[in-house]
């Protein structure tokens, strides 16, 4: 029986969904067909933050799962809301790709002239880039990767910042002027990882899909997302987090930055990969005690 994999219609989404479909077919011999779904987030021109964040992309796919129109869905993990939905199982987190952010432009970040216009739709990237170079102008943009890269090619913007993994997936690495290391630009929790979801009641399907699950990716992104969930409760400042599970130890670093880039709280912790959830909570609590939740100050809503 052919399985139906729901995907957003953008080039990025269909490319990564096809990669996952091919990986399942290769491992299991099962035929998988892609079902394109148009989401409100793809249609609306409003900025993502005003749409209620990245969850708009996820909810349309989840609706199709619940209506039985598709069997499973693939998302960029950083788009998934941190609050779990008991009806939906996170059946697999395949091995993560590059977690870092990339600058698309003609010159590296340090060489951009003062007043240069850098486009990004992410408050996290704006705050962290502003901390590095407050004299540049940060312009909110949306649209798919092609549209964003086009703003640089056409000369409308000097540079745009996108996830390195996504650029690799759509074959646009030749346009990267620089990849930011974690020390410069802390990635979004779960960045570079994909999430495979199906209905939790379909135990046979959860079991089938779990063959692509990568335990080290799972422990790392779980810790990152726990930090995000714990901070989201008391803080609307931009959050970045990155964890690495080397098989013995899980190393987690997180960063919260005031929206104007003026102040930041950065903390690291290490523990056993099996204690990813506890490690995330512990780190978030330390960050809050050091003022992470106050970082918005007069910058809050």
Phi and psi in degrees as a GROMACS rama.xvg file:
@    title "Ramachandran Plot"
@    xaxis  label "Phi"
@    yaxis  label "Psi"
@TYPE xy
-74.8114  133.892  UNK-2
-91.9384  142.708  UNK-3
-101.037  120.099  UNK-4
-105.44  116.29  UNK-5
-81.701  137.419  UNK-6
-145.181  150.985  UNK-7
-65.083  161.125  UNK-8
-88.6546  -5.16232  UNK-9
-64.8341  157.736  UNK-10
-57.3231  -44.0061  UNK-11
-59.4768  -49.8637  UNK-12
-64.9701  -45.2412  UNK-13
-67.9938  -34.2803  UNK-14
-64.9378  -47.6992  UNK-15
-71.6638  -31.0271  UNK-16
-67.0108  -40.4474  UNK-17
-64.6693  -38.6508  UNK-18
-58.2114  -45.0308  UNK-19
-67.8769  -43.2553  UNK-20
-58.0708  -45.8743  UNK-21
-61.9069  -39.6357  UNK-22
-63.6897  -41.3971  UNK-23
-65.6471  -44.641  UNK-24
-61.1652  -41.5557  UNK-25
-63.0843  -42.2116  UNK-26
-76.378  -32.6243  UNK-27
-123.677  -13.7141  UNK-28
79.1286  -2.8871  UNK-29
-73.6925  138.239  UNK-30
-79.9115  138.511  UNK-31
-133.245  129.953  UNK-32
-111.471  142.644  UNK-33
-85.2055  136.298  UNK-34
-118.166  113.678  UNK-35
-78.566  133.141  UNK-36
-128.167  129.184  UNK-37
-88.1295  126.115  UNK-38
-103.714  158.502  UNK-39
-57.8554  -37.0798  UNK-40
-64.4479  -27.2127  UNK-41
-78.0686  -29.1744  UNK-42
-88.5752  -40.6398  UNK-43
-73.0489  142.842  UNK-44
-96.4048  -1.92222  UNK-45
-64.7856  154.292  UNK-46
-65.195  145.252  UNK-47
-54.0739  -39.9407  UNK-48
-59.257  -34.1637  UNK-49
-78.666  -17.6263  UNK-50
-84.6867  -0.672329  UNK-51
92.7683  32.8768  UNK-52
73.7968  -168.605  UNK-53
-73.5953  -10.4609  UNK-54
-57.1783  -19.7321  UNK-55
-62.8518  -30.9765  UNK-56
-72.1016  -35.3702  UNK-57
-76.3268  -41.2678  UNK-58
-63.3245  -34.9562  UNK-59
-64.7282  -40.8025  UNK-60
-68.3683  -40.1537  UNK-61
-64.4473  -37.1398  UNK-62
-59.2598  -42.6902  UNK-63
-66.3653  -34.1922  UNK-64
-62.8838  -49.043  UNK-65
-66.203  -30.5498  UNK-66
-82.5635  -4.57427  UNK-67
77.2655  15.1174  UNK-68
-81.4663  -21.8768  UNK-69
-134.174  159.144  UNK-70
-91.5752  -36.842  UNK-71
-152.948  168.351  UNK-72
-138.042  152.899  UNK-73
-118.91  130.77  UNK-74
-125.261  159.688  UNK-75
-72.0186  126.613  UNK-76
-57.3859  -34.8561  UNK-77
-67.122  -13.9296  UNK-78
-82.7143  -16.2204  UNK-79
-73.6232  130.964  UNK-80
-58.6547  147.187  UNK-81
-75.7722  -21.6444  UNK-82
-77.3554  119.607  UNK-83
-68.7012  152.517  UNK-84
-109.19  114.742  UNK-85
-58.35  -20.8153  UNK-86
-78.6907  -15.1518  UNK-87
-116.23  131.978  UNK-88
-102.283  137.08  UNK-89
-87.3371  85.6984  UNK-90
-72.3214  -32.5134  UNK-91
-151.962  141.259  UNK-92
-120  95.0462  UNK-93
-62.5928  164.055  UNK-94
-50.9049  132.935  UNK-95
-72.8666  147.11  UNK-96
-91.8269  -166.121  UNK-97
-55.6987  130.89  UNK-98
-89.8794  -7.46574  UNK-99
-87.3752  166.503  UNK-100
-93.8773  151.811  UNK-101
-128.035  147.113  UNK-102
-100.242  123.45  UNK-103
-101.231  120.199  UNK-104
178.142  -172.897  UNK-105
-86.8448  -29.0252  UNK-106
-131.626  157.782  UNK-107
-61.3171  163.021  UNK-108
-53.4331  -45.703  UNK-109
-64.5726  -22.2601  UNK-110
-94.2352  -3.50431  UNK-111
-66.4167  134.189  UNK-112
-70.2206  153.548  UNK-113
-52.607  138.336  UNK-114
84.7964  -2.41166  UNK-115
-60.7131  147.969  UNK-116
-99.5518  120.002  UNK-117
-114.286  124.632  UNK-118
-97.5294  136.125  UNK-119
-162.533  144.832  UNK-120
-92.5412  4.79944  UNK-121
-108.151  119.324  UNK-122
-58.8019  -32.189  UNK-123
-60.9626  -49.9908  UNK-124
-63.6837  -42.2514  UNK-125
-59.4594  -48.89  UNK-126
-62.2293  -43.2901  UNK-127
-72.3824  -37.1702  UNK-128
-69.305  -37.1344  UNK-129
-63.9398  -34.8129  UNK-130
-64.4141  -32.7616  UNK-131
-80.6325  -43.7682  UNK-132
-142.537  83.0044  UNK-133
-66.6852  -15.7457  UNK-134
-84.9478  -0.601496  UNK-135
-91.0312  163.193  UNK-136
-104.487  126.812  UNK-137
-104.813  122.18  UNK-138
-111.857  124.007  UNK-139
-70.0649  128.669  UNK-140
-134.37  159.311  UNK-141
-141.136  -170.862  UNK-142
105.609  169.242  UNK-143
-76.6157  174.476  UNK-144
-56.2246  -42.9573  UNK-145
-57.4261  -46.6067  UNK-146
-60.1628  -43.6829  UNK-147
-67.8418  -43.3182  UNK-148
-63.802  -36.8259  UNK-149
-58.2029  -30.0203  UNK-150
-68.3396  -26.2484  UNK-151
-81.2088  -46.6767  UNK-152
-57.5243  -39.8094  UNK-153
-79.0546  -10.5909  UNK-154
87.0493  2.68664  UNK-155
-65.8866  -35.934  UNK-156
-127.595  156.598  UNK-157
-81.4145  -29.9607  UNK-158
-162.716  159.103  UNK-159
-133.327  155.309  UNK-160
-113.993  127.41  UNK-161
-136.983  164.771  UNK-162
-70.5994  132.286  UNK-163
-57.4681  -41.4626  UNK-164
-59.5541  -42.9793  UNK-165
-64.7201  -41.8266  UNK-166
-63.2579  -38.0436  UNK-167
-64.9769  -43.7148  UNK-168
-62.0089  -34.6494  UNK-169
-98.4533  11.4661  UNK-170
70.8009  34.8199  UNK-171
-114.878  26.1833  UNK-172
-66.25  -22.3591  UNK-173
-64.903  -17.4907  UNK-174
-91.1974  -1.71826  UNK-175
-78.0126  123.368  UNK-176
-89.0921  -25.2069  UNK-177
-165.104  142.558  UNK-178
-106.313  128.136  UNK-179
-81.5866  129.146  UNK-180
-74.6082  160.531  UNK-181
-56.8505  -32.532  UNK-182
-64.8812  -28.3857  UNK-183
-90.1843  -45.2933  UNK-184
-138.209  104.652  UNK-185
-74.6143  124.34  UNK-186
-66.1523  164.027  UNK-187
-66.9187  146.219  UNK-188
-54.286  128.926  UNK-189
83.5093  1.2727  UNK-190
-61.1504  137.839  UNK-191
88.7385  -9.45494  UNK-192
-104.192  150.897  UNK-193
-109.006  152.558  UNK-194
-121.781  132.074  UNK-195
-109.561  120.15  UNK-196
-120.704  146.392  UNK-197
-147.597  179.059  UNK-198
-70.8537  135.449  UNK-199
-64.7882  -26.4006  UNK-200
-72.2456  -16.719  UNK-201
-89.7191  74.2195  UNK-202
-59.4034  -36.2648  UNK-203
-62.7146  -36.9928  UNK-204
-74.5463  -40.9787  UNK-205
-56.4576  -44.1555  UNK-206
-63.9379  -46.58  UNK-207
-59.8234  -48.1081  UNK-208
-68.1644  -24.8208  UNK-209
-67.4785  -10.5795  UNK-210
-62.0865  -23.5344  UNK-211
-93.7292  1.64772  UNK-212
-69.127  133.99  UNK-213
-109.802  110.425  UNK-214
-57.5346  -36.372  UNK-215
-70.053  -37.939  UNK-216
-64.4497  -42.8953  UNK-217
-61.1479  -46.2956  UNK-218
-65.6354  -40.5063  UNK-219
-64.3528  -51.0317  UNK-220
-72.6173  -26.4859  UNK-221
-62.6232  -46.8966  UNK-222
-60.1922  -44.2483  UNK-223
-61.1769  -44.3218  UNK-224
-72.9811  -28.3018  UNK-225
-66.1846  -42.0329  UNK-226
-58.6331  -47.5499  UNK-227
-59.5325  -47.4322  UNK-228
-61.3938  -42.9885  UNK-229
-68.191  -35.6942  UNK-230
-79.1129  -33.997  UNK-231
-57.2168  -32.1244  UNK-232
-58.9679  -39.6343  UNK-233
-122.346  15.6825  UNK-234
-156.724  125.113  UNK-235
-103.628  12.6356  UNK-236
-73.5632  154.319  UNK-237
-60.5823  135.102  UNK-238
-119.42  134.059  UNK-239
-124.538  149.841  UNK-240
-154.845  145.678  UNK-241
-146.336  131.593  UNK-242
-128.191  152.025  UNK-243
-135.618  126.051  UNK-244
-104.478  111.861  UNK-245
-92.2353  7.42117  UNK-246
105.432  -28.9676  UNK-247
-111.457  -45.6104  UNK-248
-126.042  144.606  UNK-249
-106.279  116.452  UNK-250
-103.809  126.218  UNK-251
-125.974  131.291  UNK-252
-128.629  140.071  UNK-253
-137.488  155.628  UNK-254
-143.278  132.967  UNK-255
-120.265  132.244  UNK-256
-124.696  138.028  UNK-257
-60.6527  147.446  UNK-258
-59.9264  -25.8819  UNK-259
-91.0218  4.12039  UNK-260
78.542  3.29878  UNK-261
-76.3835  -29.4563  UNK-262
-138.935  154.893  UNK-263
-151.378  153.533  UNK-264
-123.183  121.89  UNK-265
-124.818  131.871  UNK-266
-139.272  152.366  UNK-267
-129.976  154.405  UNK-268
-152.409  158.561  UNK-269
-136.163  149.415  UNK-270
-166.211  -167.816  UNK-271
-80.8304  139.717  UNK-272
-54.8013  -28.8966  UNK-273
-72.5786  -12.7015  UNK-274
-108.521  33.3678  UNK-275
-56.0573  -42.4183  UNK-276
-65.7719  -46.5998  UNK-277
-62.5734  -40.3593  UNK-278
-62.3269  -42.883  UNK-279
-62.2994  -44.1516  UNK-280
-63.2853  -43.0426  UNK-281
-60.7452  -46.5236  UNK-282
-65.6068  -42.6804  UNK-283
-61.4279  -42.1187  UNK-284
-62.4424  -41.8833  UNK-285
-62.0644  -40.9687  UNK-286
-66.462  -38.9041  UNK-287
-65.8878  -39.2131  UNK-288
-68.0591  -20.8006  UNK-289
-96.3335  12.7942  UNK-290
96.4184  13.4133  UNK-291
-57.4325  -38.3488  UNK-292
-73.9206  -16.3953  UNK-293
-92.634  -6.36702  UNK-294
-59.6691  -27.0411  UNK-295
-68.2205  -39.5856  UNK-296
45.1789  -125.902  UNK-297
-73.8116  -2.38147  UNK-298
-89.0911  -0.884037  UNK-299
-71.996  162.943  UNK-300
